[in-house]
Amino acid sequence: MIASNPFLLIFVLHSPRLTWRDIQHIVVWTSNWEPLKNDQDWSPNGVGLHVNRKFGFGLLVAEKIVELAKPSTFKTVPEKTICRGQINQDRK
């Protein structure tokens, strides 16, 4: 419930324009991991952001969320791309 307030502001600002992927990206790019950095489970993901199995990407920062989601500057995230390939781990 604590996380709902910044999202309510985003939805009021953008209404139907935001997609679920937009919200995910906004949360990830604006989260703050630094106050929780003493936990040993932090590790960088594929794009270098810190992620933790207990805390996700860190604490939500309402001011940053609202700032990034401004209708005048926010660009919708592109559609999800699924890459397929084969991993040959058993090959010797």
C-alpha positions in Angstrom: 0.0 0.0 0.0 2.9 2.4 0.7 4.0 2.1 -2.9 0.6 3.0 -4.3 0.8 6.8 -3.7 3.5 7.7 -6.3 1.8 5.4 -8.8 -1.5 7.2 -8.2 0.2 10.4 -9.1 1.6 8.8 -12.3 -1.8 7.5 -13.4 -3.4 10.8 -12.8 -0.8 12.5 -14.9 -0.7 10.0 -17.7 -4.0 8.1 -17.4 -4.2 5.5 -20.2 -0.9 6.4 -21.9 1.3 4.4 -19.5 1.7 0.7 -20.0 2.7 -1.8 -17.3 6.2 -1.9 -18.9 6.4 1.9 -18.5 5.6 1.6 -14.8 8.2 -1.2 -14.4 10.9 0.9 -16.0 10.0 4.0 -14.0 10.3 2.0 -10.8 13.6 0.3 -11.7 15.3 3.5 -13.0 14.3 5.6 -10.0 14.8 3.2 -7.1 17.5 3.9 -4.5 19.5 1.0 -3.3 22.1 3.0 -1.3 20.3 3.1 2.1 20.2 -0.7 1.9 23.7 -1.2 0.6 25.0 -3.0 3.7 22.9 -6.1 2.8 25.2 -8.7 1.3 22.8 -9.8 -1.5 23.3 -6.9 -3.9 24.6 -7.6 -7.3 24.7 -5.8 -10.7 22.3 -7.0 -13.3 22.9 -7.0 -17.1 22.7 -3.2 -17.4 24.7 -2.5 -14.3 21.8 -1.7 -11.9 22.0 -3.1 -8.4 19.4 -5.7 -7.6 18.6 -7.7 -4.5 16.5 -10.8 -4.0 15.0 -9.3 -0.9 14.7 -5.6 -1.9 14.4 -5.7 -5.7 16.0 -2.5 -7.0 15.8 -0.7 -3.7 13.5 1.9 -2.1 10.9 3.8 -4.1 11.6 7.5 -4.4 8.2 9.3 -5.1 9.8 12.5 -6.2 12.0 10.8 -8.8 9.1 8.6 -10.0 6.9 11.6 -10.6 9.7 13.5 -12.2 10.6 10.7 -14.7 6.9 10.1 -15.5 6.2 13.7 -16.5 4.0 13.7 -19.6 6.0 16.4 -21.3 9.2 14.3 -21.3 8.4 10.7 -20.7 8.7 8.4 -23.7 6.8 5.1 -23.7 9.1 2.0 -23.4 9.3 0.0 -26.6 7.6 -3.4 -26.8 9.3 -6.3 -25.1 11.7 -8.2 -27.2 12.1 -11.9 -26.6 15.4 -13.4 -27.7 15.5 -17.1 -28.3 18.6 -19.2 -28.6 20.0 -22.5 -27.7 22.5 -23.2 -24.9 24.6 -26.2 -25.4 25.9 -26.8 -21.9 26.1 -30.5 -22.2 28.4 -30.5 -25.2 31.9 -31.7 -24.5 
